[in-house]
Amino acid sequence: MHTLVLEIPGELSASLRVPPEEQLARLRRELAARLYQKEILTFGKARELARLTKWEFSLFLGEEGILRRYDEEDLKQDMQTLEALA
């Protein structure tokens, strides 16, 4: 498995207008939303990066004014979920 690590210098993280205890979660959500918006990540993978539930990530996208796409991959995942529940 390949892992990426993003380092943010202390002086830069200190200048973020977010309380230190909220910075990591906030940066994860912001990055996930932008990567989803630019179609670099799927909804599921962006949600995973943000560490939010489907509902929480959908709400966050709405708050950010980012439209949710629904493509064939989303349909396939939904169909698999429905089949597993049946």
Sequence and secondary structure as in RCSB ss.txt:
>XXXX:A:sequence
MHTLVLEIPGELSASLRVPPEEQLARLRRELAARLYQKEILTFGKARELARLTKWEFSLFLGEEGILRRYDEEDL
KQDMQTLEALA
>XXXX:A:secstr
         HHHHHTSSS GGGHHHHHHHHHHHHHHHTTSS HHHHHHHHT  HHHHHHHHHHTT      HHHH
HHHHHHHHHH 
